[in-house]
Amino acid sequence: MRRIALAVALLLSVRTVAPVAQAQPRPKLVVIVVVDQMRADYLTRYASLYEKGFKRLTTEGAWFQNAAYPYMSTLTCVGHTTIGTGTLPFHHGIIQNAWYDRGSGKSITCTADPDTTEISYGKLGGTADSAHLMMMPSLAETMKKQLKGRSITMALKARSAIGLAGHEADAVIWLDERGAWETSSAFAKEPLGWVANFIKANPLERDADKTWERVLPADRYTGADDAPGEGHPNGWSSTFPHPLGVGGDRLYYARWITSPYADAYVEQMAEAAVDDNKLGQGETTDFLGISFSTLDLIGHSFGPRSHEMQDELARLDGVIGRLLDHLDEKVGAGRYVLALSADHGVADIPDQVQGGGRVVTSVLQGSIDAVLKEAGYGDGPFVAAVAGSDVYLKAGISDHLRQDAKTRKAVVEGLSRLSGVARVLTADEVSTAAARGSKDPQIRATALSYFAGRSGDLIVIPKENWIMGAVVTTHGTLNAYDQQVPVVLFGAGVRPGVRGEAATPADIAPTLAAIAGVTLEAPDGKVLTPALKK
Ligand SMILES: [Zn+2]
């Protein structure tokens, strides 16, 4: 009986993978590299800074230059989950980094899980993170199930490491903001030896007293180091040099994660993951997911045109080059496949753009309160929470407005008149399959990141070059600078070349699945066939 079952299983598995397996040998390792907040135009605008990783990937890989997220909610947790699963937010359910939970009346983060506990490589304790709010399986967990390989992901942010890993993995590692590396009981029973050894040999304090200076001569960078609107994060000025200070305190960790030293560290950790677990060196196919988070922190503080951003990119070029060299050495050139992408882009600093600005959250709330008070709804306040572009009304208000077209129209019109607001959509306008297929690009994009029960009652779309909130700059809209990101495939099974076909980061997982010979459950993305070797 067992022999028959085995024979059937073998037959089935051969059938599933045969078309790909016959054409190309299965890669030993699938790698996804995400650079947090990396805009598509960084690859071309700053091309003169690249000599290593970015140069190699864009000249030896398949570079989809017309790649963009198709949805509104261009944020970290959303983007990583889209890349990790090959599905879109209306499907995978991760609509923001944190949203208002109507049940508890509180904001919850996308990975918060009260049923898990921290497993810290320091001395921390408390509840921790998992993928329990992620409604679709990841490529990594699908590969684990179908190919029995190992899966390891790492990032400075929990939402990035977990978005790439999914619900099950051999190691998912992130940095707690209190300065300790950790995982959770969702992924491990106890601290992993290889991680503990790496951290012991490489304490974060190793970079204490270092100063972040430009790695290239100043005339290699475009624009001014001190441009309008740049921030002063963590006690730094808006110009070089940026000293890290003494190690061990919270200010040091905040500066460290905002410096290129953090990405260099994560790359070393990835090398340790490959070496200590022999990733890509066994019988089957393993998965490695790395998200470099620092560029996002630098972008939020100094903006996409800053010398800090250019310096970070020049250094990441070297960091990713080292990763490729290490994979060539340990796994073998052409024996692994790697995808490079980003979770979202970013807006220019509004102070640097004609007609740019910031939409102030309290003004949105004030407008809604005034209209509803005028309409006899009471004294308010009527807004429960605002998360990015999602406005959540207090319990019952939305149901009332559904029956009260006149007031609903007045609320939408009141918000639409505010500075920087392009359009306001109600949940009912974007919650249907018809909306997801709408020819109206704003309705379609908003619908593709709308998830019933989690998304807001009203969704505010800012005008171009306007950002939501009182920050230096940010992302999270359907504007091109937020949606357009790199999509580059490289290595085993990939046909090199610059491609003009439209692509989205949701296509990465289905394409890697095709190359690795696994079947994803229900991807929204498509296989990027022009990038596949025949
Ligand atoms: Zn991000």
Residues whose N, C-alpha, C, O or C-beta is under 5 A from the ligand:
A	BS01	ZN	D36 Q37 L75 T76 D296 D343
